[in-house]
Amino acid sequence: MKRDMELIRLLLLEVEQGKASAGLEAYSDEQQSYHAALLVEKGLVEGEVVRNNHGFPTVAAMIHLTWEGHDFLDSARNETIWKKAIALVKSKGVEASIELMKQLLVQLTKSELGLS
């Protein structure tokens, strides 16, 4: 399954707010479980992952954001900046890691604040 940064952001917002984020209904339970497991594995959220016999995540319980999760979400929270970052990545035809997305989001935020 391909990683979806939009879903990553929605899941982080869900954990922070303690309720389902608008937009999650567009994703299957399988997609949500897979991406929640990625967040746990990356250390952006504390949680537990249950895997099937083939090692694929079937359920991932996300308990709370870690420091890194808060940092990433703080960078990704602003909808305008998020959309600019996603559009830039897509326009270049590249895939972006969490680290690269965070750097890009921070750079765009600095630019918005006139801190380049």
C-alpha positions in Angstrom: 0.0 0.0 0.0 1.3 3.4 -0.9 1.8 6.0 1.9 -0.7 8.8 1.8 0.4 12.1 3.5 -3.1 13.5 3.6 -4.3 10.5 5.6 -1.2 10.8 7.9 -2.2 14.4 8.6 -5.9 13.5 9.2 -4.9 10.7 11.6 -2.6 13.0 13.6 -5.4 15.5 13.9 -7.8 12.8 15.0 -5.4 11.7 17.8 -4.8 15.3 18.9 -8.5 16.2 19.0 -9.7 12.8 20.3 -12.4 12.5 17.7 -12.6 11.5 14.0 -11.3 14.1 11.6 -13.5 15.3 8.7 -12.2 13.5 5.6 -11.4 10.1 7.2 -14.6 8.6 5.8 -12.9 8.7 2.4 -10.4 6.0 3.5 -11.0 2.4 4.1 -10.5 0.7 7.5 -7.5 -1.1 6.0 -5.9 2.2 4.8 -6.5 3.8 8.2 -5.0 0.8 10.1 -2.0 0.7 7.8 -1.3 4.4 8.2 -1.9 4.4 11.9 0.7 1.6 12.2 3.1 3.7 10.2 2.6 6.5 12.7 3.3 4.2 15.6 6.4 2.7 13.9 7.7 6.2 13.1 7.2 7.3 16.7 4.8 10.1 15.9 2.1 8.5 18.1 2.2 6.2 21.1 0.1 3.1 20.4 -0.1 -0.6 19.7 -0.3 -2.5 16.4 -2.0 -5.8 16.0 -0.9 -7.7 12.9 -2.4 -10.7 11.0 -0.5 -13.9 10.2 1.1 -12.3 7.2 2.5 -9.3 9.3 0.0 -6.8 7.9 -1.5 -4.4 10.4 -5.1 -5.2 11.1 -5.7 -2.8 14.0 -3.6 0.1 15.3 -4.6 1.8 18.5 -3.2 5.3 18.7 -3.1 6.6 22.3 -1.5 10.0 22.1 0.9 12.1 20.0 4.6 12.0 20.9 6.8 15.2 20.9 7.7 14.4 17.3 4.1 14.0 16.4 3.2 17.3 17.9 6.0 19.0 16.1 5.0 17.6 12.7 1.3 18.4 13.3 2.1 21.9 14.4 4.0 22.3 11.0 1.1 20.7 9.1 -1.9 22.3 10.9 -2.4 25.4 8.7 -4.5 24.3 5.8 -3.1 26.9 3.4 0.5 26.0 4.1 -0.3 22.3 3.9 -2.0 22.6 0.5 1.0 24.6 -0.8 3.4 21.9 0.4 1.4 19.1 -1.1 1.0 21.0 -4.4 4.8 21.7 -4.5 5.6 18.0 -3.9 3.1 16.9 -6.6 4.3 19.5 -9.1 7.8 18.1 -8.8 6.6 14.5 -9.2 8.4 13.3 -6.1 7.3 11.5 -3.0 8.2 13.2 0.3 9.1 11.5 3.6 7.8 12.8 6.9 11.2 14.5 7.5 11.1 16.2 4.1 7.5 17.3 4.5 8.2 18.7 7.9 11.2 20.7 6.6 9.1 22.0 3.7 6.2 23.0 6.0 8.6 24.8 8.3 10.2 26.6 5.4 6.8 27.6 4.0 5.7 28.8 7.5 8.9 30.9 7.8 8.3 32.4 4.4 4.7 33.3 5.4 6.1 35.0 8.5 8.8 36.8 6.5 11.6 34.9 8.3 13.3 33.4 5.3 
